[in-house]
Amino acid sequence: MSKDTRYHGYVSIQSRGVLALPRELRERMHLDAPGAQIELIEREDGVIEMRPQVAVPVSQLWFWSPQWQAREREAEADITQGRTTRFEDAESLLEALPD
């Protein structure tokens, strides 16, 4: 095991080929997220690589958090109900902001 290894362990493969990843690893790699998948690569040397793939890149997960999605729904409702103000340019917007 190399010094770069963050996790080392064993999993059992069930009769249908199902295996369960340890919770610690699933959580850290965001594999509990909806749409998460694992890419499998069979190398010529007999090693099977597993690479996590999530539907949403980790750098964009903040947008899909429950709190942010609630704000998005609130903003959409404001737009639908006409509770918005349009400005001709950025300068006009900045002038309308309270001191």
N, C-alpha and C positions, 0 to 999 in steps of 0.2 A: 504494500500500500504506500503510495507516494505521500509526501508532505502536503500536497495540494488537496488530498482527499478530505471532503467535509463530512461524508457519511460512509459508513461501511456496515453492512449487515446482510442478512439472508431473508428471503421470502420463500414461502412454499407455493408451489403451483398446484392448483386444484385440478380435479379430473377433466374439467372442460377447458383447461388452459388459463383459468382466471388466477390472477395474483393480486394481492393487496399490498400497496406501498405503505410503509409506516407513516403514521399521522404527522410526525415531526417533519418528514420530508415532503409530504403532500402540502402541508401548510406553508412551509418556507418557499416552495417552488410554485405556489398558487395553483396546485393541481386539483383543489377542491372547487375551483371556480367553474361556473357553467361553461361548457364547451371546451374544457381543457382536454388535451390529448397528449399522447406520448408517441413520438416518432421512434420506430425501431429500425436499427441498421445492423445487418449481419455482415461483419467484416470477414475478410478472407482468412484471418488468423483464428477464427472461431469465436471471437468476442462478439457479444450482442450489446450494442450501445442503445441506451434509452435516453432520448432527449425530450425534455418537457416542451410542449407547445400549448400556448393558451390562446383562446380566441381574441383576447384583448392583450396587447403588449403590456408588460408590467409597468412601463413608464406612463401608461394611460389609465391604469386601474382607478386612480382618484376620481375620474369622471363617472365611473360606474358604481361608486360607493352609494349606499342608501341615502346619505345626507345630501350628496351632490345631486342625485336623481330627484330628490324631493324639491330641491331648489330649481331644477330644470322644469319640473311640472308646474311649480309656482310661476315661473317666468312665462311658460307657455299659456297658462291661464290668464296672466296679465295681458299678454299680447292678444289673445282671443277676445277678451272683454274690453279691449281698447284702452287699457290703463298704461299707456305709453306716451312718450313725447318724442317727436322727431326734431332733430337739429340739422341745420343746413351744413354745418361744418364743426370741426372739433373746437374751434374757438368759441362758438356759440354755446356749446355744451359746457365748456369750462366756466364761462360767465354765469351760467345758470346754477352752478353748484354752490351750496351754502358755504359761507366763510368758515 
